[in-house]
Amino acid sequence: MSVYMQNKEVIFRQEEDEAIIFNPDNSDIIVINSTGCFIWQSCDGKNTTEEIVNKMLDELDVTAERANKDLDQFLSDLEKRNFLKKIS
């Protein structure tokens, strides 16, 4: 079980069902959907990946397989782009 934390320099702006996140350190910007918003907000340095998946299953209309796949892909991409940091 890993724990991720948002880069404190990143700017998050939610617009209806999606959000824009901007990293001023490298001028990278991405648009994320509602599932991405849910995951982003759960990356608070406290929730484990297992807890995030369980929250996704409780609050979103996804299967366990889909939740795990979406979470792994999201975390991997955002960590590579310096939006998130794995802290444990």
VMD Tcl script that builds the backbone (N, CA, C; Angstrom):
set m [mol new atoms 264]
animate dup $m
set s [atomselect $m all]
$s set {name element resname resid chain x y z} {
  {N N MET 1 A 0.846 -1.188 0.000}
  {CA C MET 1 A 0.000 0.000 0.000}
  {C C MET 1 A 0.882 1.239 0.000}
  {N N SER 2 A 0.655 2.079 -0.953}
  {CA C SER 2 A 1.423 3.311 -1.082}
  {C C SER 2 A 0.569 4.506 -0.695}
  {N N VAL 3 A 1.248 5.580 -0.365}
  {CA C VAL 3 A 0.579 6.839 -0.038}
  {C C VAL 3 A 1.175 7.917 -0.937}
  {N N TYR 4 A 0.315 8.719 -1.542}
  {CA C TYR 4 A 0.738 9.803 -2.431}
  {C C TYR 4 A 0.286 11.142 -1.882}
  {N N MET 5 A 1.065 12.151 -2.200}
  {CA C MET 5 A 0.748 13.513 -1.768}
  {C C MET 5 A 0.873 14.456 -2.958}
  {N N GLN 6 A -0.020 15.405 -3.022}
  {CA C GLN 6 A 0.012 16.402 -4.088}
  {C C GLN 6 A 1.240 17.294 -3.925}
  {N N ASN 7 A 1.831 17.670 -5.043}
  {CA C ASN 7 A 2.887 18.673 -5.047}
  {C C ASN 7 A 2.249 19.982 -4.598}
  {N N LYS 8 A 2.766 20.577 -3.541}
  {CA C LYS 8 A 2.162 21.790 -2.968}
  {C C LYS 8 A 2.199 22.995 -3.906}
  {N N GLU 9 A 3.061 22.953 -4.901}
  {CA C GLU 9 A 3.161 24.052 -5.857}
  {C C GLU 9 A 2.084 23.984 -6.949}
  {N N VAL 10 A 1.451 22.841 -7.091}
  {CA C VAL 10 A 0.481 22.625 -8.160}
  {C C VAL 10 A -0.813 23.384 -7.870}
  {N N ILE 11 A -1.352 23.977 -8.916}
  {CA C ILE 11 A -2.617 24.719 -8.824}
  {C C ILE 11 A -3.724 23.835 -9.374}
  {N N PHE 12 A -4.775 23.660 -8.572}
  {CA C PHE 12 A -5.920 22.824 -8.933}
  {C C PHE 12 A -7.136 23.733 -9.081}
  {N N ARG 13 A -7.809 23.618 -10.219}
  {CA C ARG 13 A -9.013 24.424 -10.455}
  {C C ARG 13 A -10.091 23.534 -11.047}
  {N N GLN 14 A -11.171 23.353 -10.294}
  {CA C GLN 14 A -12.254 22.484 -10.748}
  {C C GLN 14 A -13.275 23.294 -11.545}
  {N N GLU 15 A -13.704 22.716 -12.662}
  {CA C GLU 15 A -14.699 23.309 -13.561}
  {C C GLU 15 A -15.748 22.250 -13.850}
  {N N GLU 16 A -16.858 22.267 -13.146}
  {CA C GLU 16 A -17.937 21.295 -13.312}
  {C C GLU 16 A -17.418 19.872 -13.130}
  {N N ASP 17 A -17.448 19.029 -14.182}
  {CA C ASP 17 A -17.068 17.620 -14.059}
  {C C ASP 17 A -15.609 17.333 -14.357}
  {N N GLU 18 A -14.810 18.370 -14.532}
  {CA C GLU 18 A -13.393 18.156 -14.776}
  {C C GLU 18 A -12.602 19.244 -14.068}
  {N N ALA 19 A -11.296 19.112 -14.121}
  {CA C ALA 19 A -10.437 20.094 -13.466}
  {C C ALA 19 A -9.170 20.288 -14.282}
  {N N ILE 20 A -8.552 21.400 -14.020}
  {CA C ILE 20 A -7.262 21.718 -14.618}
  {C C ILE 20 A -6.249 21.720 -13.484}
  {N N ILE 21 A -5.141 21.039 -13.715}
  {CA C ILE 21 A -4.054 21.124 -12.750}
  {C C ILE 21 A -2.807 21.612 -13.483}
  {N N PHE 22 A -2.153 22.571 -12.849}
  {CA C PHE 22 A -1.006 23.245 -13.450}
  {C C PHE 22 A 0.175 23.156 -12.501}
  {N N ASN 23 A 1.304 22.728 -13.028}
  {CA C ASN 23 A 2.525 22.643 -12.243}
  {C C ASN 23 A 3.454 23.782 -12.661}
  {N N PRO 24 A 3.569 24.828 -11.844}
  {CA C PRO 24 A 4.409 25.963 -12.223}
  {C C PRO 24 A 5.903 25.636 -12.244}
  {N N ASP 25 A 6.300 24.536 -11.589}
  {CA C ASP 25 A 7.718 24.148 -11.604}
  {C C ASP 25 A 8.212 23.811 -13.000}
  {N N ASN 26 A 7.330 23.177 -13.804}
  {CA C ASN 26 A 7.743 22.773 -15.148}
  {C C ASN 26 A 6.771 23.238 -16.237}
  {N N SER 27 A 5.805 24.081 -15.860}
  {CA C SER 27 A 4.790 24.637 -16.765}
  {C C SER 27 A 3.910 23.565 -17.406}
  {N N ASP 28 A 3.808 22.418 -16.766}
  {CA C ASP 28 A 2.972 21.329 -17.267}
  {C C ASP 28 A 1.531 21.563 -16.828}
  {N N ILE 29 A 0.604 21.282 -17.719}
  {CA C ILE 29 A -0.805 21.456 -17.419}
  {C C ILE 29 A -1.573 20.266 -17.983}
  {N N ILE 30 A -2.552 19.784 -17.215}
  {CA C ILE 30 A -3.402 18.698 -17.703}
  {C C ILE 30 A -4.839 18.946 -17.275}
  {N N VAL 31 A -5.735 18.362 -18.022}
  {CA C VAL 31 A -7.160 18.391 -17.695}
  {C C VAL 31 A -7.528 16.988 -17.241}
  {N N ILE 32 A -8.193 16.892 -16.099}
  {CA C ILE 32 A -8.597 15.592 -15.576}
  {C C ILE 32 A -10.114 15.520 -15.476}
  {N N ASN 33 A -10.640 14.315 -15.629}
  {CA C ASN 33 A -12.093 14.101 -15.561}
  {C C ASN 33 A -12.534 13.963 -14.109}
  {N N SER 34 A -13.803 13.645 -13.906}
  {CA C SER 34 A -14.340 13.572 -12.547}
  {C C SER 34 A -13.677 12.474 -11.722}
  {N N THR 35 A -13.332 11.349 -12.354}
  {CA C THR 35 A -12.619 10.299 -11.630}
  {C C THR 35 A -11.239 10.787 -11.224}
  {N N GLY 36 A -10.572 11.474 -12.126}
  {CA C GLY 36 A -9.274 12.057 -11.810}
  {C C GLY 36 A -9.367 13.063 -10.673}
  {N N CYS 37 A -10.429 13.872 -10.669}
  {CA C CYS 37 A -10.647 14.834 -9.575}
  {C C CYS 37 A -10.790 14.109 -8.246}
  {N N PHE 38 A -11.548 13.032 -8.255}
  {CA C PHE 38 A -11.773 12.240 -7.048}
  {C C PHE 38 A -10.439 11.689 -6.529}
  {N N ILE 39 A -9.653 11.122 -7.426}
  {CA C ILE 39 A -8.362 10.560 -7.027}
  {C C ILE 39 A -7.433 11.667 -6.538}
  {N N TRP 40 A -7.364 12.770 -7.285}
  {CA C TRP 40 A -6.498 13.898 -6.921}
  {C C TRP 40 A -6.802 14.373 -5.500}
  {N N GLN 41 A -8.066 14.553 -5.207}
  {CA C GLN 41 A -8.452 15.054 -3.891}
  {C C GLN 41 A -8.181 14.039 -2.788}
  {N N SER 42 A -8.082 12.771 -3.161}
  {CA C SER 42 A -7.787 11.720 -2.179}
  {C C SER 42 A -6.287 11.582 -1.912}
  {N N CYS 43 A -5.460 12.172 -2.745}
  {CA C CYS 43 A -4.003 12.101 -2.573}
  {C C CYS 43 A -3.555 13.199 -1.614}
  {N N ASP 44 A -3.858 12.975 -0.345}
  {CA C ASP 44 A -3.628 13.989 0.679}
  {C C ASP 44 A -2.459 13.660 1.602}
  {N N GLY 45 A -1.719 12.610 1.266}
  {CA C GLY 45 A -0.615 12.211 2.117}
  {C C GLY 45 A -1.038 11.316 3.259}
  {N N LYS 46 A -2.330 10.984 3.329}
  {CA C LYS 46 A -2.853 10.139 4.407}
  {C C LYS 46 A -3.486 8.863 3.867}
  {N N ASN 47 A -4.263 8.975 2.787}
  {CA C ASN 47 A -4.965 7.818 2.227}
  {C C ASN 47 A -3.999 6.890 1.506}
  {N N THR 48 A -4.105 5.607 1.804}
  {CA C THR 48 A -3.322 4.619 1.061}
  {C C THR 48 A -4.022 4.352 -0.263}
  {N N THR 49 A -3.304 3.725 -1.184}
  {CA C THR 49 A -3.921 3.384 -2.468}
  {C C THR 49 A -5.102 2.439 -2.249}
  {N N GLU 50 A -4.990 1.544 -1.288}
  {CA C GLU 50 A -6.098 0.635 -0.986}
  {C C GLU 50 A -7.328 1.415 -0.493}
  {N N GLU 51 A -7.114 2.400 0.349}
  {CA C GLU 51 A -8.226 3.222 0.842}
  {C C GLU 51 A -8.857 4.026 -0.288}
  {N N ILE 52 A -8.048 4.521 -1.200}
  {CA C ILE 52 A -8.582 5.280 -2.332}
  {C C ILE 52 A -9.448 4.379 -3.205}
  {N N VAL 53 A -8.981 3.169 -3.488}
  {CA C VAL 53 A -9.780 2.227 -4.278}
  {C C VAL 53 A -11.103 1.944 -3.565}
  {N N ASN 54 A -11.063 1.710 -2.263}
  {CA C ASN 54 A -12.300 1.450 -1.521}
  {C C ASN 54 A -13.261 2.635 -1.576}
  {N N LYS 55 A -12.734 3.845 -1.500}
  {CA C LYS 55 A -13.575 5.041 -1.625}
  {C C LYS 55 A -14.181 5.137 -3.025}
  {N N MET 56 A -13.376 4.794 -4.030}
  {CA C MET 56 A -13.879 4.813 -5.409}
  {C C MET 56 A -15.036 3.821 -5.561}
  {N N LEU 57 A -14.882 2.645 -4.983}
  {CA C LEU 57 A -15.938 1.625 -5.072}
  {C C LEU 57 A -17.203 2.082 -4.349}
  {N N ASP 58 A -17.036 2.790 -3.238}
  {CA C ASP 58 A -18.189 3.282 -2.473}
  {C C ASP 58 A -18.901 4.446 -3.160}
  {N N GLU 59 A -18.134 5.332 -3.784}
  {CA C GLU 59 A -18.702 6.593 -4.256}
  {C C GLU 59 A -18.840 6.735 -5.769}
  {N N LEU 60 A -18.139 5.904 -6.523}
  {CA C LEU 60 A -18.211 5.990 -7.980}
  {C C LEU 60 A -18.790 4.694 -8.538}
  {N N ASP 61 A -19.317 4.764 -9.715}
  {CA C ASP 61 A -19.898 3.592 -10.364}
  {C C ASP 61 A -18.818 2.868 -11.168}
  {N N VAL 62 A -17.927 2.149 -10.442}
  {CA C VAL 62 A -16.830 1.431 -11.086}
  {C C VAL 62 A -16.674 0.052 -10.465}
  {N N THR 63 A -16.097 -0.849 -11.236}
  {CA C THR 63 A -15.752 -2.170 -10.719}
  {C C THR 63 A -14.399 -2.078 -10.016}
  {N N ALA 64 A -14.080 -3.082 -9.221}
  {CA C ALA 64 A -12.789 -3.114 -8.537}
  {C C ALA 64 A -11.649 -3.133 -9.544}
  {N N GLU 65 A -11.803 -3.903 -10.613}
  {CA C GLU 65 A -10.778 -3.981 -11.645}
  {C C GLU 65 A -10.544 -2.616 -12.288}
  {N N ARG 66 A -11.633 -1.940 -12.627}
  {CA C ARG 66 A -11.529 -0.623 -13.265}
  {C C ARG 66 A -10.938 0.411 -12.308}
  {N N ALA 67 A -11.362 0.379 -11.038}
  {CA C ALA 67 A -10.849 1.330 -10.044}
  {C C ALA 67 A -9.343 1.170 -9.878}
  {N N ASN 68 A -8.884 -0.073 -9.766}
  {CA C ASN 68 A -7.445 -0.320 -9.621}
  {C C ASN 68 A -6.668 0.127 -10.848}
  {N N LYS 69 A -7.192 -0.174 -12.036}
  {CA C LYS 69 A -6.524 0.212 -13.272}
  {C C LYS 69 A -6.460 1.735 -13.403}
  {N N ASP 70 A -7.597 2.412 -13.173}
  {CA C ASP 70 A -7.630 3.874 -13.275}
  {C C ASP 70 A -6.683 4.520 -12.268}
  {N N LEU 71 A -6.691 4.005 -11.037}
  {CA C LEU 71 A -5.824 4.577 -10.006}
  {C C LEU 71 A -4.356 4.391 -10.356}
  {N N ASP 72 A -3.979 3.186 -10.742}
  {CA C ASP 72 A -2.578 2.923 -11.096}
  {C C ASP 72 A -2.112 3.815 -12.238}
  {N N GLN 73 A -2.934 3.939 -13.272}
  {CA C GLN 73 A -2.571 4.754 -14.428}
  {C C GLN 73 A -2.456 6.232 -14.045}
  {N N PHE 74 A -3.424 6.728 -13.288}
  {CA C PHE 74 A -3.440 8.131 -12.868}
  {C C PHE 74 A -2.203 8.449 -12.014}
  {N N LEU 75 A -1.945 7.614 -11.006}
  {CA C LEU 75 A -0.816 7.869 -10.110}
  {C C LEU 75 A 0.515 7.802 -10.854}
  {N N SER 76 A 0.655 6.827 -11.710}
  {CA C SER 76 A 1.890 6.676 -12.479}
  {C C SER 76 A 2.140 7.903 -13.362}
  {N N ASP 77 A 1.117 8.325 -14.075}
  {CA C ASP 77 A 1.255 9.469 -14.980}
  {C C ASP 77 A 1.562 10.748 -14.208}
  {N N LEU 78 A 0.820 10.996 -13.141}
  {CA C LEU 78 A 1.015 12.249 -12.407}
  {C C LEU 78 A 2.303 12.265 -11.599}
  {N N GLU 79 A 2.760 11.105 -11.164}
  {CA C GLU 79 A 4.048 11.064 -10.470}
  {C C GLU 79 A 5.186 11.357 -11.455}
  {N N LYS 80 A 5.126 10.777 -12.646}
  {CA C LYS 80 A 6.155 11.020 -13.665}
  {C C LYS 80 A 6.220 12.497 -14.047}
  {N N ARG 81 A 5.064 13.161 -14.023}
  {CA C ARG 81 A 5.001 14.563 -14.445}
  {C C ARG 81 A 5.148 15.530 -13.270}
  {N N ASN 82 A 5.474 14.989 -12.101}
  {CA C ASN 82 A 5.778 15.782 -10.915}
  {C C ASN 82 A 4.573 16.521 -10.315}
  {N N PHE 83 A 3.376 15.993 -10.526}
  {CA C PHE 83 A 2.190 16.546 -9.890}
  {C C PHE 83 A 1.980 15.909 -8.516}
  {N N LEU 84 A 2.393 14.649 -8.387}
  {CA C LEU 84 A 2.248 13.889 -7.157}
  {C C LEU 84 A 3.591 13.324 -6.738}
  {N N LYS 85 A 3.702 13.028 -5.446}
  {CA C LYS 85 A 4.917 12.401 -4.929}
  {C C LYS 85 A 4.506 11.222 -4.061}
  {N N LYS 86 A 5.154 10.085 -4.291}
  {CA C LYS 86 A 4.928 8.906 -3.461}
  {C C LYS 86 A 5.699 9.102 -2.175}
  {N N ILE 87 A 4.989 9.072 -1.026}
  {CA C ILE 87 A 5.672 9.334 0.234}
  {C C ILE 87 A 5.864 8.075 1.083}
  {N N SER 88 A 5.173 7.008 0.729}
  {CA C SER 88 A 5.433 5.721 1.414}
  {C C SER 88 A 4.838 4.596 0.612}
}
mol reanalyze $m
mol bondsrecalc $m
mol representation Tube
mol addrep $m
